[in-house]
Amino acid sequence: MRELLAKQREAEERVRAAIAEENDDLAAKAMEDVRKIRARIEALKELEGSEPEGGVRLGDDGDEPPSKDEQKLAQEYKRVFLKAIRRQRISPAEASIIREFRNVMHEGGVSTDPDGDSSLIVPPDIQTNINAIMRELNDLTQYVRQEQTRTLSGRRVLEADEDMVPMAPVDEYGEISEMDNPKFVPVEYTLRKRAGFLPLTSELLQDTDQNILAYVQDWIARKVVVTRNVLIRNVLATLDKVPVSGINDLKRILNVDLDPAISTSAIILTNQDGFHFLDTQEDNDGRPLLQPDPTNATQRLFKGRPIVVLSNRHFPTVDNKAPMVVGNLRQLIVHFWRGMFELASTREGGEAWRRDSTELRVITRDDVVLWDEGAAVYGEITLSP
C-alpha cells in the first residue's frame, strides 16, 4: 500500500508539472496513470476490508500479515484499552496483555495498578483513524519529512550544499583519482514530551465503545494538529523574510531563487489573506492565474504548485504583510517522533473527583528541526490597504 501511495504522489506531481508547462497531452497521460493507481489502491482497500475484524499489523515492517496469535492479542488489547479508559479494574492477567502488546509494538514498560490507572499506547487501528482525521484538519506534518525514532535524542546527517564535480575519465587499467568527498552537516534532535488532558463525563463512559472512541480520536487529532502546526510555524519563523511585491516576485522565487529540483516539487504555504491575493490575480486576458488541480477538486495550483492555506488566526498577517512560504517543506523541516500516543486515565486527579468525571491524559514525544534552509523561501507579500 505504501508503495502505491508513493507512486500516486509521483504521478500527481507529473500532472502538476505538465500543467505548469502547458503540455496538455502529457498532463492527460499522467492523469490516466493517477486514475489507474487510485483504482489499484481502492481494490487493495476493499481486499483488506474483507479480513477478520481486529486484523491489524503489528510491529514496524508491515511485510508479513499478522499471525492468528497477533490478531487475538490485538483484539484482547483493544478490550483492555477500553476498560482502562473507563477506569474499570484491570486484572493481573489483563495487565500482562498490556505488557505483551507493548513488547510486540517495541515499546518500553508499562505502569499499572490494580485500580486500572494504566499507561497505554493507542492501538494501531485507532492510531490510523487519528492520522486520517489529522490529514483532514490540515496537519502540516504531512508536508514535512517524517522520521520515526525509538531514541529520545540523536542526530541525522545531511549532505552539505556543495557543487559536486563530475566523474573523471579513466583509461583501461588506469588509476582512479580521488573524487570530492561529500560533506555532511549533523542535525540533532531531542524528543520533548507534550501532554494534554480531556475530561470524560460519566454519561459518556456509559456510551458505546464506538462513540467513546470517536470522541477520543477526534479530540486527540485536533489537539495534536494544533500542537504540531505551532512547532512547524515556529521553525518557519526562523527563516529570513523576503519581500514579495507581486506575482513577478513569486515567479522569481520559483524560477531563480530555488534550485530547479526544489522548485518542481514546491508548495506554496500561505494564509487566507495570501490566498485571496493570489485568487484575485488575472492574466492579460482576464483569466485567473490560479488553476484547478485535476487530482483534487478543492485544490488550487500556481504554475503547477499546490497552494496550502492556513487560517489567518493560526498563520497571521503582520503589518499588512501576508506570509507565503515557497519551497519543498520535506527537505526544509524534519518531524521526529516516537510513532505512538500514550494514554492514561484518572478519577482522582485534577478536577475529576469534584466533577464526577474521568480525566484522560494523552502524551506524545516529538521534535521539529530545520533541515535544509535552502529548500524554501519565506516570502511576505504586501497587501493593498
C-alpha angles and dihedrals in degrees: 000000000000091000091051092049090050090050090049091054091048092050091049090051089054090053092052092046091051091050090050088053090045089236100149096178093052091045091052092049092048090048089054088055089052091053092050093050091047090053090053091049092051091048091051091048090051090049092049090047090063092062119106116280113270093026097142128158114249127203128019111285100066090195098112123052114243116268121240089258091054091048090051091048091051091051093047092047092051089053091051090044091059091046090054092050089052089049092239119156114280112214122216089253091054091047088056089054089056092050093046093049092050090050091052089049089048094243126141128253130310134231114219132164127192092259093063102257092151131172101218137182116225112257114252096247091052089046088054091052091050091051091051092052090048092055090053089052092058097256105194092210088077087069098046131065115278121213118182112203137180094205124082092222138011144117142263127202128230125195110248117251097255132138110259118219120231122256113275121240113253129198119229107282087004125140116265111229121226112267126215110283117228114247117220129208115212115230114197128204135189119192112228122206111237123186143180136172136224124201113227115198120225088242092057092049089057090056125095123291090247094055093046092050093046090052094046094044093052093049095048092048094051094045094049094045092053091047097047094043090055091051092050093046089050090057091046089053090064091066120098112262118238120198115239114195098177150326094306091059089051090051090050091056091052096041103037116007096053125059109254091243089054094043096055091055096039129125128200112232114194143139132254093277092051092047091049089053092052093042092057096051118107136184125240090278093054095255118139114256093219115084129207115249108240089207094053122030094204095049126093127203134206111203087339095309118123117241116221114199126203125186119267088239093061099032103030132199108239124201090351091303118123118208117243116177111191122190148058105311091189088068094037102054137025124204111206117194143154093246098237143067123231124214135193132171136205139180095191104051129080114352095326094106095048093046096043090237141117121245116217116204122201123195129191130174121211148129134208117214135183108242115172112010092192093063095083144023121220104218127186115204117204111228127214111262 
